[in-house]
């Protein structure tokens, strides 16, 4: 029994020493890990304030996705002062600022670490028409553009030179509030016309008038027949070869199944569109 008790005490003492050793090892590991973490954090903080992490000029900002606005123009719109630490820049703030610009529908901004800089990606609103509220709009009136979905774009005439592409050729006359609900359908149909259309007069929605390469075209009120009206218009490209268009006051496509032309001498003639081949 004495030998058994002696063995048990020896075994217990060995286990205690092993546990104490394991605790000391764990404490040392924790201290070293904490030291390493603090050193790493301090090193990163030190590195971030070094000149090598500065966005020094607008040239350190890469712009993509722009088709209308030049990269230089977008860079000049950024609410930044140079030089500035890349870590102090708030990308979301810059993106929100860009999205307030009339020609920018969406913007995303991310930091670039090597080399330090910013990456700016934009999606622009593409203007498809110039808005004129009346036939005699004053040239001093602020320029209004319209995109394919009916969003109005206010453009400062002083900034027109910053556009990479020219202004759209199509003009729309009338108050946008009047025709906005029809605009998507109207523009889609007009944009698919093989006959060039340069002006849409929406001042009277009971009779929308197109200015085309073959003359004025009266559509009447907009409706489901619009697609057919544009198809019939395409079949009339041969008219200038058959009749002097100066004699035509307007073409009436109110009923696309019975197109007519009003002549300057106050007579009406039925038009037989050329059948598609």
URPESUL-V711933 format. One line per field, one symbol per residue. phi: phi as a letter, one per 30 degrees, with the letter a starting at -180 (. if undefined). burial: + if it has 16 or more other ideal C-beta (glycine too) atoms within 10 Angstrom, else -. A space follows every 10 residues. Layout:
BEGIN
phi: ???
burial: ???
END
This chain:
BEGIN
phi: .ddddddddd dddddddddd dddddddddd dddddddddd ddddddddcd edccddbddd cccbidccdd dddddddddb ccdadddddc eddddddddd deccdabbbb dcdbdelbcc cbccdcdcac cbdbdcdddd dedccbcdcj ddbdbdedcd ddddcddddd cbckdeddce dceedddedd dcddcdccab ccdbddadcc cbdckdbcci ddaddeeddd ddeddcddee dcbddddcda cccecddbdb bcdddiccbd ccddddc
burial: ---------- ---------- ---------- ---------- ---------- --+++--+-+ +-+--+-++- +-+++-++-+ -----+--+- +--++-++-- +++++-+++- -----+++-+ -+-+++++++ +++------- --+++++--- --+-+----- -++------+ ++++-+--+- -++--++-++ --+-+-+-++ +++----+++ ++-+++++++ -+--++--++ +++-+++-+- -------+++ +++--+--++ ++-------- +-+----
END
